[in-house]
Amino acid sequence: MLSVEEEAVIVAFRRYTLLPLDDCLYALQPTIPHLTRSSLHRCLQRHGIGRLPDIEGDKPAKRKFKAYPIGYFHIDIAEVRSAQGKLHMFVAIDRTSKFAFVELNEKAATAVSCCA
């Protein structure tokens, strides 16, 4: 069980450094030897700082797909290897309805992809 003073140290450290949980744990263990990962996490949760705040520019801005009519398919081809050999996977996804079609072929020729 953490004392009030130890909790104050933990909260001040987290607010000042904004380090992730494991980094806080490794930095604070020399000062608070009986500190465990779970007790640190519970302490941070109690004080409302269990999650680090999102930082602007941390993640790229989300963009929406362009609006397409039903029937516009996005097609991808991937090579799949197994113990039996190599196959080519064709995936077609309708951007509007999210309908997906998958087919495996031994060859990845143009004629195969057009007729899939």
N, CA, C and O atoms as CSV, one atom per row, in Angstrom:
chain,resi,resn,atom,element,x,y,z
A,1,MET,N,N,0.843,-1.176,0.000
A,1,MET,CA,C,0.000,0.000,0.000
A,1,MET,C,C,0.895,1.248,0.000
A,1,MET,O,O,1.864,1.338,0.753
A,2,LEU,N,N,0.543,2.196,-0.859
A,2,LEU,CA,C,1.332,3.420,-0.970
A,2,LEU,C,C,0.899,4.435,0.075
A,2,LEU,O,O,-0.286,4.563,0.381
A,3,SER,N,N,1.860,5.147,0.610
A,3,SER,CA,C,1.536,6.206,1.569
A,3,SER,C,C,1.087,7.452,0.803
A,3,SER,O,O,1.242,7.537,-0.415
A,4,VAL,N,N,0.536,8.402,1.528
A,4,VAL,CA,C,0.079,9.654,0.923
A,4,VAL,C,C,1.253,10.397,0.294
A,4,VAL,O,O,1.121,10.972,-0.786
A,5,GLU,N,N,2.397,10.386,0.970
A,5,GLU,CA,C,3.577,11.085,0.446
A,5,GLU,C,C,4.079,10.424,-0.843
A,5,GLU,O,O,4.464,11.107,-1.792
A,6,GLU,N,N,4.069,9.082,-0.862
A,6,GLU,CA,C,4.515,8.363,-2.067
A,6,GLU,C,C,3.581,8.639,-3.239
A,6,GLU,O,O,4.032,8.822,-4.369
A,7,GLU,N,N,2.282,8.669,-2.967
A,7,GLU,CA,C,1.332,8.983,-4.035
A,7,GLU,C,C,1.550,10.388,-4.561
A,7,GLU,O,O,1.453,10.624,-5.765
A,8,ALA,N,N,1.847,11.329,-3.660
A,8,ALA,CA,C,2.112,12.709,-4.079
A,8,ALA,C,C,3.342,12.772,-4.980
A,8,ALA,O,O,3.352,13.502,-5.971
A,9,VAL,N,N,4.373,12.012,-4.639
A,9,VAL,CA,C,5.590,11.965,-5.463
A,9,VAL,C,C,5.261,11.399,-6.841
A,9,VAL,O,O,5.697,11.935,-7.859
A,10,ILE,N,N,4.488,10.311,-6.867
A,10,ILE,CA,C,4.128,9.664,-8.139
A,10,ILE,C,C,3.336,10.619,-9.020
A,10,ILE,O,O,3.633,10.765,-10.206
A,11,VAL,N,N,2.325,11.272,-8.441
A,11,VAL,CA,C,1.473,12.183,-9.216
A,11,VAL,C,C,2.280,13.368,-9.737
A,11,VAL,O,O,2.145,13.747,-10.900
A,12,ALA,N,N,3.112,13.951,-8.888
A,12,ALA,CA,C,3.924,15.088,-9.324
A,12,ALA,C,C,4.897,14.669,-10.431
A,12,ALA,O,O,5.090,15.395,-11.406
A,13,PHE,N,N,5.504,13.494,-10.268
A,13,PHE,CA,C,6.448,12.996,-11.272
A,13,PHE,C,C,5.760,12.807,-12.617
A,13,PHE,O,O,6.287,13.220,-13.650
A,14,ARG,N,N,4.583,12.182,-12.609
A,14,ARG,CA,C,3.865,11.915,-13.863
A,14,ARG,C,C,3.433,13.218,-14.532
A,14,ARG,O,O,3.575,13.378,-15.744
A,15,ARG,N,N,2.905,14.148,-13.733
A,15,ARG,CA,C,2.449,15.419,-14.316
A,15,ARG,C,C,3.608,16.231,-14.879
A,15,ARG,O,O,3.447,16.928,-15.881
A,16,TYR,N,N,4.758,16.148,-14.253
A,16,TYR,CA,C,5.910,16.916,-14.707
A,16,TYR,C,C,6.572,16.287,-15.930
A,16,TYR,O,O,6.933,16.992,-16.872
A,17,THR,N,N,6.733,14.956,-15.920
A,17,THR,CA,C,7.490,14.298,-16.990
A,17,THR,C,C,6.627,13.826,-18.155
A,17,THR,O,O,7.104,13.758,-19.288
A,18,LEU,N,N,5.357,13.497,-17.889
A,18,LEU,CA,C,4.451,12.926,-18.905
A,18,LEU,C,C,5.025,11.649,-19.526
A,18,LEU,O,O,4.817,11.367,-20.706
A,19,LEU,N,N,5.743,10.891,-18.712
A,19,LEU,CA,C,6.317,9.634,-19.193
A,19,LEU,C,C,5.251,8.527,-19.198
A,19,LEU,O,O,4.305,8.577,-18.413
A,20,PRO,N,N,5.402,7.538,-20.075
A,20,PRO,CA,C,4.508,6.388,-20.063
A,20,PRO,C,C,4.644,5.594,-18.763
A,20,PRO,O,O,5.597,5.776,-18.006
A,21,LEU,N,N,3.682,4.718,-18.522
A,21,LEU,CA,C,3.603,3.957,-17.274
A,21,LEU,C,C,4.898,3.218,-16.945
A,21,LEU,O,O,5.426,3.361,-15.842
A,22,ASP,N,N,5.412,2.437,-17.880
A,22,ASP,CA,C,6.612,1.644,-17.601
A,22,ASP,C,C,7.830,2.519,-17.329
A,22,ASP,O,O,8.659,2.189,-16.481
A,23,ASP,N,N,7.939,3.631,-18.044
A,23,ASP,CA,C,9.065,4.541,-17.798
A,23,ASP,C,C,8.965,5.170,-16.414
A,23,ASP,O,O,9.969,5.329,-15.719
A,24,CYS,N,N,7.736,5.529,-16.019
A,24,CYS,CA,C,7.538,6.053,-14.651
A,24,CYS,C,C,7.939,5.002,-13.626
A,24,CYS,O,O,8.611,5.314,-12.643
A,25,LEU,N,N,7.533,3.767,-13.851
A,25,LEU,CA,C,7.842,2.685,-12.926
A,25,LEU,C,C,9.352,2.547,-12.735
A,25,LEU,O,O,9.832,2.498,-11.602
A,26,TYR,N,N,10.103,2.484,-13.840
A,26,TYR,CA,C,11.550,2.290,-13.755
A,26,TYR,C,C,12.235,3.487,-13.111
A,26,TYR,O,O,13.242,3.326,-12.421
A,27,ALA,N,N,11.697,4.697,-13.329
A,27,ALA,CA,C,12.312,5.889,-12.749
A,27,ALA,C,C,12.005,6.019,-11.258
A,27,ALA,O,O,12.822,6.536,-10.497
A,28,LEU,N,N,10.823,5.548,-10.840
A,28,LEU,CA,C,10.398,5.713,-9.448
A,28,LEU,C,C,10.787,4.555,-8.533
A,28,LEU,O,O,10.808,4.725,-7.314
A,29,GLN,N,N,11.093,3.399,-9.082
A,29,GLN,CA,C,11.412,2.238,-8.240
A,29,GLN,C,C,12.620,2.454,-7.331
A,29,GLN,O,O,12.598,1.956,-6.205
A,30,PRO,N,N,13.665,3.157,-7.740
A,30,PRO,CA,C,14.759,3.395,-6.783
A,30,PRO,C,C,14.302,4.225,-5.578
A,30,PRO,O,O,14.808,4.033,-4.473
A,31,THR,N,N,13.357,5.139,-5.779
A,31,THR,CA,C,12.851,5.974,-4.694
A,31,THR,C,C,11.808,5.244,-3.855
A,31,THR,O,O,11.775,5.378,-2.632
A,32,ILE,N,N,10.942,4.457,-4.539
A,32,ILE,CA,C,9.871,3.716,-3.864
A,32,ILE,C,C,10.076,2.234,-4.202
A,32,ILE,O,O,9.463,1.748,-5.153
A,33,PRO,N,N,10.913,1.502,-3.463
A,33,PRO,CA,C,11.292,0.133,-3.832
A,33,PRO,C,C,10.127,-0.860,-3.917
A,33,PRO,O,O,10.178,-1.787,-4.726
A,34,HIS,N,N,9.087,-0.690,-3.107
A,34,HIS,CA,C,7.972,-1.645,-3.124
A,34,HIS,C,C,6.929,-1.318,-4.187
A,34,HIS,O,O,5.883,-1.966,-4.235
A,35,LEU,N,N,7.188,-0.330,-5.038
A,35,LEU,CA,C,6.260,0.078,-6.087
A,35,LEU,C,C,6.188,-1.005,-7.162
A,35,LEU,O,O,7.214,-1.435,-7.690
A,36,THR,N,N,4.980,-1.437,-7.479
A,36,THR,CA,C,4.777,-2.408,-8.565
A,36,THR,C,C,4.060,-1.709,-9.707
A,36,THR,O,O,3.530,-0.609,-9.550
A,37,ARG,N,N,4.056,-2.359,-10.843
A,37,ARG,CA,C,3.399,-1.782,-12.012
A,37,ARG,C,C,1.907,-1.588,-11.754
A,37,ARG,O,O,1.340,-0.554,-12.104
A,38,SER,N,N,1.278,-2.589,-11.140
A,38,SER,CA,C,-0.166,-2.493,-10.894
A,38,SER,C,C,-0.493,-1.418,-9.857
A,38,SER,O,O,-1.485,-0.705,-10.008
A,39,SER,N,N,0.327,-1.287,-8.802
A,39,SER,CA,C,0.047,-0.256,-7.799
A,39,SER,C,C,0.259,1.141,-8.387
A,39,SER,O,O,-0.465,2.076,-8.047
A,40,LEU,N,N,1.252,1.281,-9.269
A,40,LEU,CA,C,1.473,2.553,-9.945
A,40,LEU,C,C,0.277,2.895,-10.830
A,40,LEU,O,O,-0.212,4.025,-10.821
A,41,HIS,N,N,-0.185,1.912,-11.587
A,41,HIS,CA,C,-1.326,2.131,-12.482
A,41,HIS,C,C,-2.568,2.527,-11.689
A,41,HIS,O,O,-3.275,3.458,-12.075
A,42,ARG,N,N,-2.842,1.828,-10.580
A,42,ARG,CA,C,-4.011,2.152,-9.746
A,42,ARG,C,C,-3.901,3.566,-9.181
A,42,ARG,O,O,-4.893,4.294,-9.137
A,43,CYS,N,N,-2.713,3.955,-8.753
A,43,CYS,CA,C,-2.496,5.295,-8.210
A,43,CYS,C,C,-2.774,6.358,-9.281
A,43,CYS,O,O,-3.462,7.346,-9.021
A,44,LEU,N,N,-2.240,6.148,-10.469
A,44,LEU,CA,C,-2.456,7.110,-11.548
A,44,LEU,C,C,-3.931,7.183,-11.934
A,44,LEU,O,O,-4.444,8.264,-12.224
A,45,GLN,N,N,-4.610,6.046,-11.939
A,45,GLN,CA,C,-6.049,6.022,-12.245
A,45,GLN,C,C,-6.821,6.803,-11.177
A,45,GLN,O,O,-7.708,7.589,-11.510
A,46,ARG,N,N,-6.499,6.596,-9.925
A,46,ARG,CA,C,-7.179,7.286,-8.823
A,46,ARG,C,C,-7.097,8.800,-8.961
A,46,ARG,O,O,-8.039,9.518,-8.625
A,47,HIS,N,N,-5.968,9.272,-9.454
A,47,HIS,CA,C,-5.747,10.713,-9.560
A,47,HIS,C,C,-6.089,11.268,-10.938
A,47,HIS,O,O,-5.816,12.433,-11.228
A,48,GLY,N,N,-6.688,10.430,-11.792
A,48,GLY,CA,C,-7.163,10.897,-13.093
A,48,GLY,C,C,-6.079,11.150,-14.121
A,48,GLY,O,O,-6.299,11.884,-15.085
A,49,ILE,N,N,-4.913,10.554,-13.931
A,49,ILE,CA,C,-3.834,10.751,-14.905
A,49,ILE,C,C,-3.326,9.394,-15.410
A,49,ILE,O,O,-2.147,9.236,-15.725
A,50,GLY,N,N,-4.227,8.435,-15.478
A,50,GLY,CA,C,-3.862,7.100,-15.948
A,50,GLY,C,C,-3.491,7.081,-17.418
A,50,GLY,O,O,-2.699,6.250,-17.859
A,51,ARG,N,N,-4.070,8.003,-18.173
A,51,ARG,CA,C,-3.759,8.097,-19.603
A,51,ARG,C,C,-3.058,9.412,-19.871
A,51,ARG,O,O,-3.410,10.445,-19.301
A,52,LEU,N,N,-2.077,9.368,-20.731
A,52,LEU,CA,C,-1.392,10.596,-21.114
A,52,LEU,C,C,-2.302,11.411,-22.027
A,52,LEU,O,O,-3.049,10.831,-22.815
A,53,PRO,N,N,-2.259,12.737,-21.944
A,53,PRO,CA,C,-3.099,13.554,-22.824
A,53,PRO,C,C,-2.628,13.435,-24.270
A,53,PRO,O,O,-1.440,13.264,-24.543
A,54,ASP,N,N,-3.592,13.529,-25.194
A,54,ASP,CA,C,-3.243,13.500,-26.614
A,54,ASP,C,C,-2.514,14.796,-26.967
A,54,ASP,O,O,-2.892,15.884,-26.532
A,55,ILE,N,N,-1.482,14.649,-27.751
A,55,ILE,CA,C,-0.683,15.802,-28.158
A,55,ILE,C,C,-1.002,16.105,-29.613
A,55,ILE,O,O,-1.022,15.201,-30.449
A,56,GLU,N,N,-1.252,17.377,-29.919
A,56,GLU,CA,C,-1.548,17.751,-31.303
A,56,GLU,C,C,-0.368,17.415,-32.193
A,56,GLU,O,O,0.788,17.631,-31.828
A,57,GLY,N,N,-0.673,16.890,-33.353
A,57,GLY,CA,C,0.371,16.508,-34.290
A,57,GLY,C,C,0.952,15.140,-34.012
A,57,GLY,O,O,1.827,14.672,-34.740
A,58,ASP,N,N,0.463,14.484,-32.943
A,58,ASP,CA,C,0.949,13.155,-32.585
A,58,ASP,C,C,0.479,12.118,-33.600
A,58,ASP,O,O,1.213,11.193,-33.947
A,59,LYS,N,N,-0.758,12.286,-34.072
A,59,LYS,CA,C,-1.342,11.362,-35.039
A,59,LYS,C,C,-1.689,12.136,-36.303
A,59,LYS,O,O,-2.075,13.302,-36.224
A,60,PRO,N,N,-1.556,11.507,-37.467
A,60,PRO,CA,C,-1.937,12.213,-38.692
A,60,PRO,C,C,-3.446,12.446,-38.720
A,60,PRO,O,O,-4.222,11.650,-38.191
A,61,ALA,N,N,-3.841,13.541,-39.339
A,61,ALA,CA,C,-5.265,13.870,-39.433
A,61,ALA,C,C,-5.987,12.809,-40.267
A,61,ALA,O,O,-5.472,12.346,-41.285
A,62,LYS,N,N,-7.176,12.438,-39.822
A,62,LYS,CA,C,-7.958,11.444,-40.552
A,62,LYS,C,C,-8.627,12.105,-41.744
A,62,LYS,O,O,-9.186,13.198,-41.647
A,63,ARG,N,N,-8.554,11.411,-42.869
A,63,ARG,CA,C,-9.203,11.914,-44.068
A,63,ARG,C,C,-10.249,10.909,-44.505
A,63,ARG,O,O,-10.058,9.704,-44.346
A,64,LYS,N,N,-11.336,11.384,-45.047
A,64,LYS,CA,C,-12.391,10.514,-45.540
A,64,LYS,C,C,-12.097,10.146,-46.990
A,64,LYS,O,O,-11.461,10.895,-47.732
A,65,PHE,N,N,-12.590,8.944,-47.371
A,65,PHE,CA,C,-12.478,8.550,-48.762
A,65,PHE,C,C,-13.379,9.435,-49.614
A,65,PHE,O,O,-14.405,9.933,-49.150
A,66,LYS,N,N,-12.990,9.615,-50.833
A,66,LYS,CA,C,-13.821,10.331,-51.786
A,66,LYS,C,C,-15.110,9.534,-51.982
A,66,LYS,O,O,-15.078,8.303,-51.952
A,67,ALA,N,N,-16.236,10.207,-52.181
A,67,ALA,CA,C,-17.514,9.526,-52.381
A,67,ALA,C,C,-17.527,8.897,-53.781
A,67,ALA,O,O,-17.238,9.567,-54.773
A,68,TYR,N,N,-17.860,7.620,-53.846
A,68,TYR,CA,C,-17.914,6.892,-55.113
A,68,TYR,C,C,-19.303,6.284,-55.280
A,68,TYR,O,O,-19.972,5.992,-54.288
A,69,PRO,N,N,-19.745,6.089,-56.528
A,69,PRO,CA,C,-21.022,5.407,-56.737
A,69,PRO,C,C,-20.871,3.912,-56.457
A,69,PRO,O,O,-19.765,3.374,-56.512
A,70,ILE,N,N,-21.985,3.247,-56.156
A,70,ILE,CA,C,-21.942,1.795,-55.941
A,70,ILE,C,C,-21.445,1.142,-57.217
A,70,ILE,O,O,-21.850,1.512,-58.320
A,71,GLY,N,N,-20.576,0.180,-57.056
A,71,GLY,CA,C,-20.004,-0.507,-58.208
A,71,GLY,C,C,-18.566,-0.109,-58.484
A,71,GLY,O,O,-17.915,-0.737,-59.319
A,72,TYR,N,N,-18.046,0.915,-57.811
A,72,TYR,CA,C,-16.653,1.296,-57.960
A,72,TYR,C,C,-15.843,0.423,-57.016
A,72,TYR,O,O,-15.936,0.562,-55.796
A,73,PHE,N,N,-15.052,-0.473,-57.578
A,73,PHE,CA,C,-14.288,-1.424,-56.774
A,73,PHE,C,C,-12.835,-1.015,-56.678
A,73,PHE,O,O,-12.231,-0.566,-57.652
A,74,HIS,N,N,-12.292,-1.176,-55.506
A,74,HIS,CA,C,-10.861,-1.031,-55.268
A,74,HIS,C,C,-10.295,-2.450,-55.289
A,74,HIS,O,O,-10.774,-3.316,-54.557
A,75,ILE,N,N,-9.286,-2.694,-56.116
A,75,ILE,CA,C,-8.753,-4.048,-56.265
A,75,ILE,C,C,-7.299,-4.085,-55.806
A,75,ILE,O,O,-6.485,-3.248,-56.195
A,76,ASP,N,N,-6.995,-5.072,-54.971
A,76,ASP,CA,C,-5.629,-5.304,-54.501
A,76,ASP,C,C,-5.228,-6.724,-54.858
A,76,ASP,O,O,-6.065,-7.624,-54.932
A,77,ILE,N,N,-3.940,-6.908,-55.078
A,77,ILE,CA,C,-3.399,-8.236,-55.353
A,77,ILE,C,C,-2.279,-8.479,-54.343
A,77,ILE,O,O,-1.423,-7.622,-54.121
A,78,ALA,N,N,-2.305,-9.667,-53.739
A,78,ALA,CA,C,-1.258,-10.018,-52.781
A,78,ALA,C,C,-0.786,-11.432,-53.057
A,78,ALA,O,O,-1.559,-12.282,-53.498
A,79,GLU,N,N,0.482,-11.676,-52.797
A,79,GLU,CA,C,1.049,-13.014,-52.965
A,79,GLU,C,C,0.949,-13.746,-51.631
A,79,GLU,O,O,1.368,-13.230,-50.595
A,80,VAL,N,N,0.390,-14.950,-51.670
A,80,VAL,CA,C,0.207,-15.747,-50.464
A,80,VAL,C,C,1.026,-17.014,-50.610
A,80,VAL,O,O,0.889,-17.737,-51.597
A,81,ARG,N,N,1.881,-17.288,-49.629
A,81,ARG,CA,C,2.701,-18.499,-49.676
A,81,ARG,C,C,2.246,-19.470,-48.599
A,81,ARG,O,O,1.956,-19.083,-47.467
A,82,SER,N,N,2.192,-20.730,-48.977
A,82,SER,CA,C,1.831,-21.779,-48.020
A,82,SER,C,C,2.721,-22.989,-48.289
A,82,SER,O,O,3.596,-22.945,-49.154
A,83,ALA,N,N,2.492,-24.063,-47.547
A,83,ALA,CA,C,3.286,-25.279,-47.743
A,83,ALA,C,C,3.038,-25.870,-49.126
A,83,ALA,O,O,3.908,-26.540,-49.683
A,84,GLN,N,N,1.842,-25.621,-49.685
A,84,GLN,CA,C,1.508,-26.160,-51.009
A,84,GLN,C,C,2.113,-25.336,-52.147
A,84,GLN,O,O,2.183,-25.813,-53.280
A,85,GLY,N,N,2.540,-24.133,-51.869
A,85,GLY,CA,C,3.129,-23.304,-52.914
A,85,GLY,C,C,2.675,-21.866,-52.823
A,85,GLY,O,O,2.250,-21.392,-51.769
A,86,LYS,N,N,2.773,-21.170,-53.962
A,86,LYS,CA,C,2.470,-19.751,-54.021
A,86,LYS,C,C,1.139,-19.545,-54.738
A,86,LYS,O,O,0.888,-20.151,-55.779
A,87,LEU,N,N,0.286,-18.687,-54.175
A,87,LEU,CA,C,-0.973,-18.308,-54.794
A,87,LEU,C,C,-1.062,-16.789,-54.823
A,87,LEU,O,O,-0.372,-16.101,-54.071
A,88,HIS,N,N,-1.915,-16.277,-55.695
A,88,HIS,CA,C,-2.146,-14.839,-55.777
A,88,HIS,C,C,-3.571,-14.569,-55.324
A,88,HIS,O,O,-4.522,-15.157,-55.839
A,89,MET,N,N,-3.708,-13.676,-54.356
A,89,MET,CA,C,-5.020,-13.355,-53.812
A,89,MET,C,C,-5.483,-12.031,-54.407
A,89,MET,O,O,-4.796,-11.015,-54.307
A,90,PHE,N,N,-6.649,-12.059,-55.022
A,90,PHE,CA,C,-7.276,-10.859,-55.562
A,90,PHE,C,C,-8.389,-10.452,-54.608
A,90,PHE,O,O,-9.253,-11.265,-54.280
A,91,VAL,N,N,-8.376,-9.202,-54.162
A,91,VAL,CA,C,-9.403,-8.687,-53.261
A,91,VAL,C,C,-10.023,-7.472,-53.926
A,91,VAL,O,O,-9.325,-6.537,-54.316
A,92,ALA,N,N,-11.358,-7.499,-54.051
A,92,ALA,CA,C,-12.084,-6.359,-54.605
A,92,ALA,C,C,-13.071,-5.878,-53.550
A,92,ALA,O,O,-13.845,-6.669,-53.010
A,93,ILE,N,N,-13.044,-4.576,-53.258
A,93,ILE,CA,C,-13.919,-3.998,-52.237
A,93,ILE,C,C,-14.685,-2.832,-52.857
A,93,ILE,O,O,-14.094,-1.904,-53.409
A,94,ASP,N,N,-16.027,-2.901,-52.753
A,94,ASP,CA,C,-16.869,-1.792,-53.195
A,94,ASP,C,C,-16.743,-0.693,-52.159
A,94,ASP,O,O,-17.062,-0.911,-50.990
A,95,ARG,N,N,-16.288,0.479,-52.559
A,95,ARG,CA,C,-16.024,1.558,-51.613
A,95,ARG,C,C,-17.287,2.075,-50.927
A,95,ARG,O,O,-17.209,2.600,-49.816
A,96,THR,N,N,-18.448,1.936,-51.567
A,96,THR,CA,C,-19.685,2.470,-50.994
A,96,THR,C,C,-20.372,1.474,-50.078
A,96,THR,O,O,-20.692,1.796,-48.934
A,97,SER,N,N,-20.600,0.257,-50.580
A,97,SER,CA,C,-21.341,-0.736,-49.787
A,97,SER,C,C,-20.442,-1.577,-48.894
A,97,SER,O,O,-20.937,-2.301,-48.030
A,98,LYS,N,N,-19.128,-1.493,-49.085
A,98,LYS,CA,C,-18.126,-2.278,-48.344
A,98,LYS,C,C,-18.223,-3.775,-48.653
A,98,LYS,O,O,-17.694,-4.597,-47.904
A,99,PHE,N,N,-18.893,-4.129,-49.749
A,99,PHE,CA,C,-18.947,-5.520,-50.188
A,99,PHE,C,C,-17.546,-5.927,-50.637
A,99,PHE,O,O,-16.874,-5.193,-51.363
A,100,ALA,N,N,-17.118,-7.106,-50.193
A,100,ALA,CA,C,-15.773,-7.569,-50.541
A,100,ALA,C,C,-15.847,-8.913,-51.252
A,100,ALA,O,O,-16.700,-9.745,-50.943
A,101,PHE,N,N,-14.950,-9.115,-52.202
A,101,PHE,CA,C,-14.848,-10.364,-52.931
A,101,PHE,C,C,-13.382,-10.770,-52.942
A,101,PHE,O,O,-12.503,-9.952,-53.217
A,102,VAL,N,N,-13.121,-12.051,-52.638
A,102,VAL,CA,C,-11.754,-12.559,-52.589
A,102,VAL,C,C,-11.666,-13.803,-53.453
A,102,VAL,O,O,-12.564,-14.646,-53.452
A,103,GLU,N,N,-10.554,-13.905,-54.200
A,103,GLU,CA,C,-10.343,-15.099,-55.029
A,103,GLU,C,C,-8.850,-15.420,-55.036
A,103,GLU,O,O,-8.015,-14.518,-55.107
A,104,LEU,N,N,-8.525,-16.701,-54.960
A,104,LEU,CA,C,-7.142,-17.158,-55.037
A,104,LEU,C,C,-6.894,-17.781,-56.402
A,104,LEU,O,O,-7.708,-18.571,-56.879
A,105,ASN,N,N,-5.769,-17.429,-57.039
A,105,ASN,CA,C,-5.398,-17.974,-58.344
A,105,ASN,C,C,-3.928,-18.352,-58.322
A,105,ASN,O,O,-3.132,-17.795,-57.566
A,106,GLU,N,N,-3.588,-19.316,-59.175
A,106,GLU,CA,C,-2.190,-19.729,-59.263
A,106,GLU,C,C,-1.358,-18.731,-60.044
A,106,GLU,O,O,-0.154,-18.620,-59.815
A,107,LYS,N,N,-1.982,-17.996,-60.971
A,107,LYS,CA,C,-1.254,-17.030,-61.786
A,107,LYS,C,C,-1.840,-15.640,-61.565
A,107,LYS,O,O,-3.030,-15.498,-61.287
A,108,ALA,N,N,-1.016,-14.638,-61.688
A,108,ALA,CA,C,-1.468,-13.248,-61.528
A,108,ALA,C,C,-1.400,-12.524,-62.868
A,108,ALA,O,O,-0.883,-11.410,-62.951
A,109,ALA,N,N,-1.912,-13.147,-63.897
A,109,ALA,CA,C,-1.897,-12.549,-65.235
A,109,ALA,C,C,-3.012,-11.516,-65.370
A,109,ALA,O,O,-3.967,-11.530,-64.594
A,110,THR,N,N,-2.897,-10.627,-66.346
A,110,THR,CA,C,-3.904,-9.610,-66.588
A,110,THR,C,C,-5.261,-10.245,-66.889
A,110,THR,O,O,-6.290,-9.766,-66.414
A,111,ALA,N,N,-5.265,-11.316,-67.673
A,111,ALA,CA,C,-6.518,-11.977,-68.029
A,111,ALA,C,C,-7.218,-12.515,-66.789
A,111,ALA,O,O,-8.446,-12.471,-66.707
A,112,VAL,N,N,-6.477,-13.008,-65.849
A,112,VAL,CA,C,-7.068,-13.542,-64.611
A,112,VAL,C,C,-7.697,-12.419,-63.807
A,112,VAL,O,O,-8.813,-12.561,-63.306
A,113,SER,N,N,-6.986,-11.295,-63.677
A,113,SER,CA,C,-7.486,-10.191,-62.868
A,113,SER,C,C,-8.706,-9.520,-63.491
A,113,SER,O,O,-9.573,-9.023,-62.773
A,114,CYS,N,N,-8.780,-9.501,-64.810
A,114,CYS,CA,C,-9.931,-8.879,-65.475
A,114,CYS,C,C,-11.182,-9.745,-65.357
A,114,CYS,O,O,-12.295,-9.219,-65.331
A,115,CYS,N,N,-11.018,-11.041,-65.286
A,115,CYS,CA,C,-12.162,-11.946,-65.264
A,115,CYS,C,C,-12.529,-12.396,-63.860
A,115,CYS,O,O,-13.504,-13.128,-63.687
A,116,ALA,N,N,-11.790,-11.986,-62.875
A,116,ALA,CA,C,-12.031,-12.448,-61.494
A,116,ALA,C,C,-13.315,-11.990,-60.923
A,116,ALA,O,O,-13.630,-12.311,-59.777
